[in-house]
Amino acid sequence: TQYPSLITPKQSIGKSQEGRDIWAVKISDNPGIDEQEPEVYFDGLIHAREPQSMMTLLYFMMNLLEQYGKDPELTYLVDNREIWFVPVHNPDGYVYNEVHYGWGGMWRKNRRNNPGSCYGVDLNRNYDINFGGVGSSSDECDDTYHGQYAFSEPEAAGYADFVGDHEFVTNISFHSVASLILLPWGYTYSHTPDDALFREIGNIMSETNGYPVGQAGEVLYLASGTTTDWLYAAHDVFSYTVEIGGSGFWPSESELPGLVAENLWPQQIITRIAGDYLALEDAALTGGDGDGEPDAGETLDLTVTIENQALAGAVANTQVTLATGDPYVQLHDASSSLGSIPARSSASNAGDPFSFTVDASTPDAHQLTLTLVIT
C-alpha cells in the first residue's frame, strides 16, 4: 500500500496442504505490466524452522522500495528488472511452529498427513531432480522424507507451475543456519557445465559475508530433489542456495541487523547479473610525478576498466564520461567510447584515457571529486 507504483499486490501461486495461500509479489518500475525485462526470483522459508530466510527477503524488498529514486544502483535495478519474491514457501509448517512452540519451534517439513504415523514431507527433497536419491529419506518420520513421488506436495507443484510461467534468469533460495553459498549439483560431486562461472559469481556474493562457496557435498552434505538443482536442470536458472548464518535456527533479535546486512549484497549481485549491468572494475592514474597520486599542478591521465556483469549478451555502444564540480579540477579529455562489451568481459579506455589538471593552488589534503558516468 505504501509503494503501489513499485510492487504488485500479493498473489497466490498455489495452496499448501492445509489450504493456505503461498504468496508472491513482484517489484519493478511498472509492476502490473509484464515487460520484456530480465526476471529474478528469490524464495525463502521452505523449511519451517528457518525464519531468517524470510526476514532476509523482506529486508531486501524494503531496501529496494525505500531507496528507489535515492540510490542510483537500486533505482536502475528496479527500472530494468522484474524481481519476484516468495518469502514463505512452507506456510503450514511455519504456522505449526508458531501455534505449538512459538519462538524456537524446530518443525522442518510441511504438514502432510502421511499414511503412517508421522506427518510431513521435506519440500526441499520433493523436486524432480534425482528424486529419492542420496541425502533424502523414504522414512516418513525422517526430517528429509522426500514424499511418495516428485511434486507430490502442492507447495512444490505450485512453485514449479509458477516458475514455468516465467523466464527467470537467476535465483537465490534462502535457508539457514550453516553460513554457506551452495551451487549445483547438490546430489553429486560431479560439476555442472557452468561450474566455473557458478563459483566465480558465488565468490563475488560472499564478499560481504565471507561464506564458503561450493557444492553441497563439498561444504555440507549431499541432497537430492532440491529447488536449486531443479531450477538449473529444468529451466537453466542460475540458482544458489544461501545458508544464512547466526547462532541457531531462531537467532536472537540482536543478530537480525547483521544477518540481514551481510546478505543484501548477494541479492543485489544476483539481480545485477540477470541482465545488462556495467560496473567500474578498476581505475588508475598515470602521469605527473608517476606516483599514482594527484598533486597540485599536475596533469594526469585516468584509465578506467568497465565490466559487463551480465550472464549473457553483449552491451553495445558503451560510453564513459568524466564530470566534476570540483573547482580545483580542469577537465581536458572527458569522454571515451568503449564499443561493445561481451558478457562477463571488460573494456578500458587505455587507448583514449581521460585527462585533467589539478590546479596549482589546490590545498593540501583536498579530496578531488570526480564522477564517472557509464552509458
C-alpha positions in Angstrom: 0.0 0.0 0.0 2.9 2.4 0.5 4.6 1.7 -2.9 1.8 0.8 -5.3 3.8 2.0 -8.3 6.7 -0.3 -7.5 5.2 -3.6 -6.1 2.2 -5.7 -7.0 -0.4 -6.8 -4.6 0.3 -10.2 -3.2 -0.8 -13.0 -5.5 -1.2 -16.7 -4.8 1.0 -19.2 -6.7 -0.8 -22.2 -5.1 -2.2 -23.7 -1.9 -0.5 -25.6 0.8 -1.5 -29.0 2.2 -3.8 -27.2 4.7 -5.2 -24.8 2.1 -3.1 -21.7 2.9 -2.1 -19.4 0.0 1.6 -19.2 -1.0 2.1 -15.6 -1.7 4.3 -13.9 -4.4 4.9 -10.3 -5.2 6.9 -8.5 -7.9 9.0 -5.4 -7.6 9.6 -3.4 -10.8 9.0 0.1 -12.1 5.8 -1.0 -13.8 4.9 -3.9 -11.6 1.5 -4.5 -13.1 2.9 -4.9 -16.6 4.8 -7.9 -17.9 7.7 -6.1 -19.6 10.5 -7.5 -21.6 12.9 -7.3 -18.7 15.1 -10.0 -17.1 13.3 -11.8 -14.4 14.9 -12.6 -11.0 13.5 -14.9 -8.3 14.0 -15.1 -4.6 12.4 -17.5 -2.2 12.6 -18.4 1.5 11.2 -20.5 4.3 10.9 -23.8 2.5 12.0 -25.2 5.9 9.6 -24.1 8.6 12.2 -23.6 11.3 14.3 -21.1 9.2 12.6 -17.8 9.6 15.8 -15.8 9.0 15.4 -16.8 5.3 12.1 -15.0 5.2 13.3 -11.9 7.1 16.3 -11.5 4.8 14.0 -11.3 1.7 11.6 -8.8 3.4 14.5 -6.5 4.2 15.8 -6.6 0.6 12.3 -5.8 -0.6 12.2 -2.9 1.9 15.6 -1.7 0.7 14.6 -1.7 -3.0 11.3 0.2 -2.3 12.6 2.7 0.2 15.8 3.6 -1.7 14.1 3.8 -5.1 14.9 7.3 -6.5 17.6 7.8 -3.9 20.2 5.1 -4.6 21.2 5.1 -8.3 22.0 1.4 -8.5 18.9 0.1 -6.8 16.8 2.5 -8.9 18.4 1.1 -12.0 17.7 -2.5 -10.9 14.1 -1.8 -10.2 13.7 0.1 -13.5 15.4 -2.7 -15.5 14.4 -6.0 -13.8 11.3 -7.8 -12.8 12.1 -9.0 -9.3 9.9 -11.7 -7.8 9.7 -12.8 -4.2 8.1 -15.8 -2.4 9.0 -15.2 1.2 7.2 -18.2 2.7 7.3 -21.4 0.7 6.1 -23.6 3.6 3.2 -21.7 5.4 1.8 -24.8 7.2 5.0 -25.7 8.8 5.7 -22.1 9.9 2.2 -21.8 11.4 2.6 -25.2 13.2 5.8 -23.9 14.8 4.1 -20.6 15.8 1.0 -22.3 17.3 2.7 -25.2 19.1 6.1 -23.8 20.0 6.2 -20.1 19.5 9.7 -18.8 19.1 12.1 -21.6 18.6 9.9 -24.4 17.1 12.0 -27.0 15.3 9.4 -28.4 12.9 11.1 -28.5 9.4 8.7 -30.2 6.9 5.2 -29.4 5.6 2.2 -30.9 7.3 1.1 -33.7 5.0 -0.8 -36.4 6.9 1.2 -39.4 5.7 -0.3 -43.0 5.6 1.9 -44.0 8.6 2.2 -42.4 12.0 4.3 -39.4 11.0 3.5 -36.0 9.4 5.3 -34.0 6.9 7.4 -34.0 3.7 10.7 -32.2 3.3 9.7 -29.8 0.4 13.4 -29.4 -0.5 13.6 -33.1 -1.4 10.4 -33.2 -3.4 11.6 -31.8 -6.7 12.2 -33.8 -9.9 15.9 -33.9 -9.9 17.5 -37.2 -8.7 14.3 -37.6 -6.7 14.7 -40.2 -3.9 18.4 -40.2 -4.2 21.2 -39.5 -1.7 20.5 -37.1 1.1 16.8 -37.9 1.2 14.8 -40.5 3.1 12.0 -42.8 2.3 11.1 -42.9 6.1 8.0 -40.7 6.7 9.3 -39.9 10.2 12.7 -38.6 8.9 13.3 -34.8 8.6 14.4 -35.4 5.0 11.4 -37.6 3.9 11.1 -37.0 0.1 7.4 -37.8 -0.3 5.8 -40.5 -2.3 6.8 -39.1 -5.7 8.3 -35.9 -7.2 6.0 -32.9 -6.9 3.6 -34.9 -4.7 3.3 -31.8 -2.5 1.0 -28.9 -3.6 3.6 -26.4 -2.3 6.3 -27.9 -4.7 3.8 -28.3 -7.5 2.7 -24.6 -7.2 6.3 -23.5 -7.1 7.0 -25.5 -10.3 4.0 -24.1 -12.1 4.9 -20.5 -11.1 8.5 -21.0 -12.4 7.1 -22.4 -15.6 5.1 -19.3 -16.2 8.2 -17.1 -16.1 11.6 -16.9 -17.6 13.8 -16.5 -14.6 17.5 -15.9 -15.1 18.8 -16.0 -11.6 17.6 -17.2 -8.2 18.6 -17.4 -4.5 16.7 -19.8 -2.3 17.5 -18.8 1.3 18.0 -21.2 4.1 19.8 -21.1 7.5 21.9 -21.7 9.5 25.2 -23.0 8.0 26.8 -19.8 6.7 27.3 -21.2 3.1 26.7 -20.4 -0.5 25.8 -23.6 -2.3 25.7 -24.2 -6.1 24.5 -27.1 -8.2 24.8 -30.0 -8.2 23.8 -30.8 -4.6 23.2 -34.5 -5.1 26.6 -35.4 -6.6 30.3 -34.4 -6.6 30.2 -34.0 -10.3 30.3 -30.5 -11.7 27.8 -28.7 -13.9 28.9 -27.4 -17.3 28.7 -23.9 -15.7 30.7 -24.8 -12.6 33.5 -22.2 -13.1 31.0 -19.4 -13.6 28.9 -20.5 -10.7 31.9 -20.4 -8.5 33.1 -17.0 -9.8 29.7 -15.4 -9.1 29.5 -17.2 -5.7 32.8 -15.7 -4.6 31.5 -12.3 -5.5 28.4 -12.9 -3.5 30.5 -13.9 -0.5 32.4 -10.6 -0.4 30.2 -9.2 2.4 29.7 -12.3 4.5 32.7 -14.5 4.0 30.5 -17.6 3.5 32.4 -20.5 1.9 31.3 -21.3 -1.6 30.9 -24.8 -3.1 28.7 -27.7 -3.9 26.7 -29.2 -1.1 28.8 -32.3 -1.0 32.0 -30.2 -0.7 31.0 -28.0 2.2 27.8 -29.5 3.8 26.2 -32.8 2.7 24.7 -34.3 -0.4 21.0 -33.7 -1.0 18.6 -34.8 -3.8 15.4 -33.3 -5.1 16.3 -29.7 -4.2 15.0 -26.4 -5.7 18.4 -25.2 -6.7 19.3 -28.3 -8.7 15.8 -28.4 -10.3 15.8 -24.7 -11.3 19.1 -25.2 -13.1 18.4 -28.5 -14.6 14.8 -27.9 -15.8 14.9 -24.1 -16.5 18.6 -23.1 -16.9 18.2 -20.7 -13.9 21.5 -19.7 -12.3 20.3 -20.7 -8.8 22.0 -20.7 -5.5 21.1 -21.9 -2.0 22.4 -19.3 0.5 22.6 -20.7 4.1 22.4 -17.7 6.3 24.5 -17.8 9.5 23.5 -17.0 13.1 23.6 -18.6 16.4 20.8 -21.0 15.5 17.6 -21.5 13.5 15.9 -18.9 15.6 18.6 -16.2 16.1 18.3 -13.5 18.7 16.7 -10.2 17.7 20.0 -8.5 18.3 21.5 -10.7 15.5 18.9 -9.7 12.9 20.5 -6.4 11.6 23.9 -8.1 11.0 22.5 -11.2 9.3 20.3 -9.1 7.0 23.1 -6.6 6.1 25.6 -9.4 5.2 23.1 -10.8 2.7 21.9 -7.7 1.0 24.8 -7.8 -1.4 24.3 -11.4 -2.6 20.7 -10.4 -3.6 22.0 -7.3 -5.3 24.6 -9.0 -7.4 22.2 -11.8 -8.4 19.8 -9.1 -9.6 22.6 -7.3 -11.5 23.8 -10.3 -13.4 20.3 -11.2 -14.7 20.7 -8.6 -17.5 22.8 -5.8 -18.8 24.8 -4.2 -16.0 28.0 -2.2 -16.4 30.2 -1.5 -13.4 33.5 0.1 -12.7 36.1 -2.7 -12.2 39.3 -0.6 -11.8 40.7 2.9 -12.1 44.3 4.0 -12.4 46.1 7.4 -12.6 49.3 7.9 -14.7 51.4 11.0 -15.5 52.5 13.7 -13.1 55.4 12.6 -11.0 54.4 9.0 -11.6 53.4 8.1 -8.0 49.8 7.4 -9.0 48.5 10.1 -6.7 47.3 13.6 -7.8 49.4 16.6 -6.7 48.8 20.3 -7.1 49.8 21.5 -10.5 49.9 18.0 -12.1 48.2 17.0 -15.4 47.1 13.3 -15.1 45.5 10.6 -17.2 42.8 8.4 -15.8 42.2 5.0 -17.2 39.0 3.1 -16.2 38.1 -0.5 -16.8 34.4 -1.3 -17.2 32.9 -4.8 -16.7 29.7 -6.1 -18.2 28.5 -8.3 -15.3 25.6 -9.9 -17.2 25.4 -13.7 -17.5 24.8 -13.4 -21.2 24.6 -10.8 -24.0 26.9 -8.0 -25.1 26.3 -4.4 -24.2 26.7 -2.2 -27.3 27.7 1.4 -27.7 29.3 1.8 -24.3 30.3 5.3 -23.5 32.2 6.6 -20.4 32.2 10.3 -19.4 34.0 12.1 -16.7 32.4 15.0 -14.9 33.3 17.2 -11.9 32.0 20.1 -9.9 35.4 20.4 -8.1 36.8 24.0 -8.6 40.4 22.6 -8.4 40.0 20.2 -11.4 40.1 21.2 -15.1 39.0 18.5 -17.5 40.7 18.2 -20.9 39.6 14.9 -22.4 36.4 13.8 -20.6 34.8 11.2 -22.8 35.6 7.9 -24.4 33.9 5.2 -26.4 34.4 1.5 -25.4 32.1 0.0 -28.1 30.6 -3.4 -27.4 31.4 -5.3 -24.1 30.6 -9.1 -24.1 29.0 -10.7 -21.1 31.4 -11.3 -18.2 34.1 -9.3 -20.0 35.7 -5.9 -19.6 36.9 -3.0 -21.7 39.1 0.1 -20.8 39.8 3.5 -22.2 43.5 2.9 -22.1 43.8 4.0 -25.7 41.9 7.2 -25.0 42.3 8.0 -21.3 40.6 10.9 -19.5 42.9 13.8 -18.9 42.7 16.5 -16.3 44.8 19.1 -14.5 44.9 19.7 -10.7 45.1 23.5 -10.0 48.4 24.6 -8.6 46.5 26.3 -5.8 44.8 23.1 -4.5 45.1 22.9 -0.7 47.0 20.0 0.8 44.7 17.1 1.7 41.9 18.3 -0.5 39.9 15.3 -1.8 39.3 15.6 -5.5 35.8 14.8 -6.6 35.2 13.2 -10.0 32.0 11.5 -11.3 32.1 8.7 -13.8 29.0 8.2 -15.9 28.6 4.9 -17.8 26.1 4.8 -20.6 
